[in-house]
Amino acid sequence: MNKVIVIAGPTASGKTALSLDLALRLGGEIVSADSMQIYRRMDIGTAKATPEEQAIVPHHMIDIVDPGENYSVARYVEEASACCEDILSRGKVPVITGGTGLYIDSLLSGRDFGEYDGSESLREELNSRYDNSGGEKMLSDLKEFDPERASILHASDKKRIVRAFEVYILSGETITAHDERTKSIPPRYSSLYMIPGFTDRSLLYNRIDLRVDEMMSSGLVSEVKALLESGLSAECTAMQAIGYKETAQHLDGSFSLPEATDLIKQASRRYAKRQLTWFNRHAEAFRLYHDSAETSDIREIALSAAKEFLK
């Protein structure tokens, strides 16, 4: 099977530096798996690799859509897999890097979301139906054709209830049946799944706090202000990202800058905890534990493991 390297893990765990080092030394190219780095003009708050870093090795799936545009995991899988296939066809190694676990796992699994995606008008209609009739009624209607999925959803879970209706209307297949069928599809790639982290979680949280301070000193407020002044709504999906939402609230007078900074740090630590929970499900992953807040101590171990895997 085609082989790929995966560098996954929580925010501020050293993924960017590690992926750059591996891609450079293995003759690889980086495929970003970050649900916010896809947006143009959102650089500081998403901790994108700098232009200088991106010049070291080719990067893909960064700056591909405008912030006001809707983006889905289905579209990510379609576009990222095309990048991986192109990299492999040129004899290079895809190094898939990011903290959005759903993106990574969906890309590796080989599941095809395309046939159930792309009907924006239907989704809007279903969202309106949910808002007008209520979650309890929608869940009751879902129970009529997919009782298994209805039994595990809460009436307040608007996104998943709407998605269940959408899949059924577009394909005639329940989302329960779809999920069961796609589980049997063989993986698209053979992967070495590496997760950098810290044995002492306080080191990770300290790095997160430091990163937020660096974002502020690098001009996050100016970046968010420019986005809003360009006409981007503070309510759009991209502006709900950690760092952007709180900074926008500072700009509208809801919080002082120190208050917004503290809120970003708190939200980032909570997000890192959720990421750790997601990635802990990967029992087969090769875990790389830093001995300190410095992240250079795992690079040789990662390189050795990658070379053995590729061989």
Secondary structure, DSSP 8 states (H G I E B T S, - for coil): --EEEEEE-STTSSHHHHHHHHHHHHTEEEEE--TTTTBTT--TTTT---HHHHHHS-EESSS-B-TTS---HHHHHHHHHHHHHHHHHTT-EEEEEES-HHHHHHHHHT---GGG---HHHHHHHHHHHHHH-HHHHHHHHHHH-HHHHHH--TT-HHHHHHHHHHHHHHSS-HHHHHHHHHTS--SSEEEEEEEEESSHHHHHHHHHHHHHHHHHHTHHHHHHHHHHTT--TTSSGGGSTTHHHHHHHHTTSS-HHHHHHHHHHHHHHHHHHHHHHHTT-TTSEEEEESSS--GGGHHHHHHHHHHHH-
